[in-house]
Amino acid sequence: MAPRPGTPRLLRELNDRAALDLLVRQGPLTRAQIGEHTGLSKVTASQLLSRLQERGLVEVAGEQAGGRGPNAALYAVVPSSAYVAGLEVGPDGVTAGIADITGAITAQVTVDPNGADDPVKLVHNAVVKACRSARVALGKLSAFVIGSPGVVDPRTGDVQFSFDLPSWHEGVLAALRTDLRRPVTIENDANLAAVAERAYGAARDVDDFALMWLARGMGLSIMLGGRLHRGRSGGAGEIGYLPVPGAPLASGKARVQPGEGVTASSTWGIPALAGGYGALVGADAVRELAHAHGLDEPTAIGCVQAAAADEDRGGAFLDALADRISYGVTSVNIILDPGLVVLSGELGRAGGTPLAARIERAVGRMTPTRPQIAVSEVEGNPVLRGALHAALEQARDEVFSR
């Protein structure tokens, strides 16, 4: 395809989008500041602002006092020009958030599934509740991004397999789009945590890194060249199935034969994968390891937090846990050499720097390169933050370019 010529209309579109992106990142700004950051003349910046005001995308948000002469008007993106929804779906509930086009989160709610297993109904009810809390009409939402555990086919965007959510399967995406009548994207939850980490956290603006999700089970997300690596079928990052010393092999039959390769989780009260890396560093195994080292907190998260807070008491347990986690990190580092591995999820965060430092040393002993091991710095729910960020990227492309 031949490139579009540099017509005045195209240049105006590029300038308008550059100004809107600038105002989202740094606004409110004066006309002079917009010109300074974009390289536009005062006349061009004034014309640009007039166009954006006419389109309802920019408004005067105050004044900046200066020296002599009148105060300069401050311009900002109109928050209500669009809204988006982000959701985290899990076996024990659905959390939905609403954000305006500037990225400000206006509502966040969690809905108990109450035994319901209809994905469309669960998502619809959560979104409606969040919209009511935010006082935003459902029809005002421009994009939906849903974080779900499992394998999402990168070609179709549909869920192919979810160990934790067997009712999420091929066809759910089309049903959600029909129900919500808006663009809907389903993404692996660990991938969205990595999106949030790159936008707001320890991997801010880092192009190559891996994120290890440690919670009830295991997850992995890979960012290469600033883009998520999903694999041909979407299965990249299903590290819970990784064969490791000290654990039986995970059974792939869990995908097609419910109950095969599955064990009950005493910590969470729901099924968990039996065998593989996930069985070695899942919550049940972590709690059992902690109790063997004299830590008697009732939950795995509590044990890890207590050990990190008192290394004299919990240091030996953290050493043993770091060795286990290092098996997975070492495998990732040898193959990808990401340079940075971020620990996320409830268990990953609970260990803090004491656990991260031990993992870094353990990996360094087993590999020719030593990656930096960091703890997530994303505030709040990482999956939800990633879902909202991805939805905002979609909405801004639509609204700002309209």
C-alpha positions in Angstrom: 0.0 0.0 0.0 1.3 3.4 -0.9 2.0 5.7 2.1 -0.5 8.5 2.7 0.8 11.9 1.4 1.6 14.6 4.0 -1.7 16.5 3.4 -2.8 19.3 5.6 -5.6 17.1 6.9 -3.2 14.3 7.9 -0.9 16.8 9.6 -3.8 18.2 11.6 -4.8 14.7 12.6 -1.3 13.9 13.8 -1.0 17.2 15.7 -4.4 16.7 17.3 -3.5 13.2 18.5 -0.1 14.3 19.8 -1.7 17.1 21.8 -4.3 14.8 23.2 -1.8 12.2 24.3 0.3 14.9 25.8 -2.6 16.3 27.8 -3.5 12.8 29.1 0.1 12.2 30.3 0.9 15.7 31.6 -2.1 18.0 31.5 -3.6 20.4 32.3 -1.3 22.6 30.2 -1.3 26.1 28.7 -1.3 26.8 25.0 2.3 27.8 25.2 3.3 24.6 27.1 1.5 22.5 24.5 3.4 24.3 21.7 6.7 23.9 23.6 6.2 20.1 24.0 5.0 19.4 20.5 7.1 22.0 18.6 4.0 23.7 17.2 3.8 27.5 16.8 1.4 29.5 18.9 -1.0 30.0 16.0 -1.0 26.3 15.2 -1.5 25.3 18.8 -4.4 27.8 19.1 -6.1 26.3 16.0 -5.6 22.8 17.3 -7.1 23.7 20.7 -10.1 25.3 19.0 -10.7 22.1 17.0 -10.5 19.8 20.0 -12.8 22.1 22.0 -15.4 21.9 19.2 -15.1 18.1 19.2 -15.8 18.1 22.9 -12.4 16.5 23.7 -10.7 19.4 25.4 -11.9 22.0 27.9 -10.5 24.9 29.9 -9.7 23.5 33.3 -8.4 26.6 35.1 -5.8 29.3 34.8 -2.0 29.6 35.4 -0.9 32.8 37.0 2.0 34.4 35.3 3.9 37.7 35.3 2.4 40.6 33.5 -0.8 40.4 31.6 -3.7 38.1 32.0 -3.4 34.5 33.3 -3.0 31.8 30.8 -5.8 29.3 30.4 -5.1 25.6 31.3 -6.4 23.0 28.9 -7.3 19.4 29.8 -8.9 16.4 28.2 -12.6 16.2 29.0 -12.8 13.1 31.3 -16.4 12.2 30.2 -15.6 12.0 26.5 -15.3 8.2 26.9 -15.3 5.5 29.6 -14.0 2.0 29.6 -14.4 -1.2 31.7 -11.8 -3.6 32.9 -12.5 -6.9 34.6 -10.6 -9.6 36.5 -12.5 -12.9 36.4 -11.5 -15.7 38.8 -13.0 -18.8 40.3 -14.2 -16.9 43.4 -15.5 -13.7 42.0 -15.4 -11.0 39.3 -13.9 -7.5 39.9 -14.9 -4.8 37.5 -13.6 -1.2 37.3 -14.7 1.8 35.3 -12.2 4.5 34.2 -12.7 7.7 32.3 -10.6 8.6 29.2 -8.0 10.2 31.3 -7.4 7.0 33.2 -9.0 8.0 36.5 -10.8 5.0 38.0 -14.3 6.1 38.9 -15.6 2.8 40.4 -14.5 -0.6 41.4 -16.8 -3.5 42.5 -16.4 -7.2 43.2 -19.3 -9.6 42.5 -19.6 -13.0 44.1 -20.6 -15.6 41.5 -22.9 -17.3 44.0 -22.5 -20.6 42.2 -23.4 -19.2 38.8 -21.2 -20.4 35.9 -22.6 -18.4 33.0 -19.7 -16.2 31.9 -22.0 -13.7 30.1 -24.3 -13.3 33.1 -21.4 -12.9 35.5 -19.7 -10.2 33.4 -22.9 -8.4 32.6 -23.9 -8.2 36.3 -20.5 -7.0 37.4 -20.3 -4.3 34.7 -23.9 -3.1 35.4 -23.0 -2.8 39.1 -19.8 -0.9 38.4 -21.6 1.4 36.0 -24.2 2.2 38.7 -21.4 2.9 41.2 -19.7 5.2 38.7 -23.0 6.8 37.6 -22.1 6.0 34.0 -24.5 4.5 31.5 -23.6 1.2 30.0 -23.9 2.7 26.6 -21.1 5.2 27.4 -18.5 2.5 27.6 -16.2 2.4 24.6 -14.2 -0.8 25.3 -14.1 -3.8 27.6 -11.0 -5.8 28.5 -11.4 -9.0 30.6 -8.5 -10.7 32.4 -9.1 -14.5 32.7 -6.8 -17.4 33.8 -6.1 -19.8 31.0 -5.1 -20.0 27.4 -6.5 -17.3 25.0 -6.1 -18.0 21.3 -4.2 -15.0 19.9 -5.8 -15.5 16.4 -9.4 -15.5 17.5 -9.3 -13.9 20.9 -11.3 -16.7 22.4 -10.6 -18.7 25.5 -9.3 -22.2 24.5 -8.8 -23.7 27.9 -9.1 -22.4 31.5 -8.2 -24.8 34.3 -9.9 -22.6 36.9 -12.9 -21.6 34.8 -14.2 -24.6 32.9 -17.3 -22.7 31.7 -15.0 -20.2 29.8 -14.5 -21.8 26.4 -14.7 -21.1 22.7 -17.8 -19.0 21.9 -17.8 -16.9 25.1 -16.2 -13.9 23.4 -18.9 -13.7 20.7 -21.6 -14.1 23.3 -20.1 -11.3 25.4 -19.8 -9.0 22.4 -23.5 -9.7 21.5 -24.6 -9.0 25.1 -22.6 -5.9 25.7 -22.8 -4.5 22.1 -19.3 -3.1 22.4 -15.8 -4.2 21.6 -14.7 -6.9 24.1 -11.2 -8.3 24.5 -10.3 -11.3 26.6 -6.6 -11.6 27.8 -4.7 -13.9 30.0 -4.6 -12.4 33.5 -0.9 -12.7 34.0 -0.4 -10.9 30.7 -2.5 -8.0 31.9 -0.5 -7.9 35.1 2.6 -7.5 32.9 0.9 -4.7 31.0 0.2 -2.9 34.3 3.8 -3.5 35.4 5.2 -1.9 32.3 2.9 1.0 32.5 3.0 1.7 36.3 5.3 -0.6 38.1 8.8 -2.1 38.4 9.1 -2.7 34.7 8.1 0.8 33.7 9.1 1.5 30.1 11.2 -1.8 30.1 10.9 -3.6 26.7 12.2 -7.0 27.8 11.1 -8.7 31.0 9.2 -11.6 32.5 6.6 -11.5 35.2 6.1 -14.5 37.6 2.6 -14.7 39.0 2.7 -16.4 42.4 -0.7 -16.8 44.1 -2.9 -19.9 44.6 -1.1 -21.3 41.5 1.5 -20.2 39.0 1.5 -18.0 35.9 4.1 -16.3 33.7 4.0 -13.5 31.3 6.7 -12.6 28.7 7.3 -9.1 27.3 9.7 -8.9 24.4 10.4 -5.7 22.5 7.6 -4.0 24.3 5.1 -6.6 23.1 3.5 -9.6 24.9 4.7 -12.9 23.6 1.7 -15.2 23.6 3.0 -18.1 21.5 1.3 -19.6 18.4 -1.7 -21.0 20.3 -1.6 -18.6 23.3 0.0 -21.1 25.6 3.2 -19.3 26.3 3.6 -18.7 30.0 1.7 -21.8 31.3 4.6 -22.5 33.5 2.6 -24.4 36.1 3.0 -27.5 33.9 6.8 -27.2 33.8 8.6 -30.4 35.0 10.8 -29.7 38.0 12.7 -31.7 40.6 10.7 -32.7 43.6 7.3 -32.8 42.0 5.4 -35.3 39.9 4.7 -34.5 36.3 1.6 -32.5 35.6 -1.1 -34.2 33.7 -2.2 -32.6 30.4 -5.4 -34.7 30.7 -6.7 -32.0 33.1 -7.6 -30.1 29.9 -9.9 -32.7 28.4 -10.8 -34.9 31.3 -12.0 -33.0 34.4 -10.6 -34.6 37.5 -7.5 -36.0 35.8 -4.3 -34.5 37.2 -6.3 -32.4 39.7 -6.1 -32.3 43.5 -8.1 -30.3 46.0 -6.6 -27.1 47.4 -6.9 -27.1 51.2 -5.8 -23.4 51.2 -8.4 -22.1 48.8 -11.0 -24.8 48.8 -11.0 -25.2 45.0 -9.2 -27.6 42.6 -5.5 -27.2 41.8 -3.1 -28.7 39.3 -1.5 -31.8 40.6 2.2 -32.1 39.6 4.6 -29.8 37.8 6.0 -26.5 38.9 2.6 -25.3 40.1 2.4 -28.1 42.6 5.8 -27.2 44.0 5.2 -23.4 44.6 1.4 -23.3 44.8 -0.2 -22.1 48.0 -0.7 -25.5 49.6 2.9 -26.5 49.0 4.2 -23.2 50.3 2.2 -23.4 53.5 3.3 -27.0 54.0 6.9 -25.9 53.5 6.5 -23.0 56.0 5.0 -25.3 58.6 7.9 -27.6 58.3 10.2 -24.7 59.1 8.2 -23.7 62.2 6.0 -21.0 60.8 2.4 -21.7 61.9 0.4 -18.9 60.2 -2.8 -20.3 58.8 -2.3 -19.2 55.2 0.6 -19.4 52.8 0.5 -15.6 52.3 0.6 -15.1 56.1 3.6 -17.5 56.4 5.5 -15.7 53.7 4.7 -12.3 55.1 5.8 -13.4 58.6 9.1 -14.8 57.3 9.9 -11.7 55.3 9.2 -9.5 58.4 11.4 -11.6 60.7 14.3 -13.2 58.8 15.8 -14.5 62.0 12.7 -16.6 62.3 11.8 -17.2 58.7 15.1 -17.0 56.8 15.5 -20.8 56.4 12.0 -21.1 55.0 12.6 -18.2 52.6 15.8 -19.9 51.4 13.9 -23.1 50.7 11.1 -21.3 49.0 13.5 -19.2 46.9 15.2 -22.4 45.7 11.9 -23.8 44.5 10.9 -20.6 42.8 14.3 -20.4 41.2 13.7 -23.6 39.2 11.1 -21.8 37.1 13.0 -18.5 36.9 16.1 -20.3 35.9 14.3 -22.0 33.0 12.9 -18.7 31.8 16.3 -17.0 32.1 18.2 -19.6 30.2 15.8 -19.6 27.3 14.9 -15.9 27.1 17.5 -13.9 29.1 14.9 -11.2 29.9 17.2 -9.2 32.2 14.4 -8.5 34.6 11.9 -10.8 36.3 9.1 -9.2 38.3 7.4 -11.1 41.2 3.7 -10.5 41.3 0.6 -12.1 42.7 -0.3 -12.3 46.4 2.5 -14.7 47.3 5.1 -12.9 45.1 4.3 -9.6 46.8 4.2 -11.1 50.3 7.9 -12.1 50.2 9.1 -8.6 49.2 12.8 -7.8 48.9 13.9 -10.6 51.3 12.5 -13.3 49.0 13.4 -11.5 45.7 17.1 -11.2 46.8 17.3 -14.9 47.6 15.8 -15.9 44.3 18.2 -13.6 42.4 21.2 -15.3 44.2 19.8 -18.8 43.6 19.3 -18.1 39.9 22.7 -16.6 39.6 24.3 -19.8 40.9 22.6 -21.9 38.2 22.8 -19.7 35.1 25.5 -17.9 33.1 23.6 -14.6 33.4 22.0 -13.2 36.5 18.7 -11.4 36.0 17.4 -8.7 38.3 14.5 -10.0 40.4 12.1 -7.2 41.5 8.8 -7.1 43.4 5.7 -5.7 41.7 5.2 -1.9 42.3 1.7 -1.7 40.8 -0.7 -0.3 43.3 -4.0 -2.1 43.8 -5.2 -5.0 41.6 -2.5 -5.6 38.9 -4.8 -7.6 36.6 -7.6 -5.0 36.8 -5.1 -2.1 36.3 -3.7 -3.9 33.2 -7.2 -4.5 31.9 -8.2 -0.8 32.3 -4.9 0.3 30.7 -5.4 -2.0 27.7 -9.0 -0.8 27.4 -7.9 2.9 27.5 -5.4 2.3 24.7 -8.2 1.0 22.5 -10.7 3.7 23.5 -8.2 6.5 22.9 -7.4 5.2 19.4 -11.1 5.3 18.6 -12.2 8.5 20.3 -9.1 10.6 19.6 -9.0 9.6 16.0 -12.7 9.8 15.3 
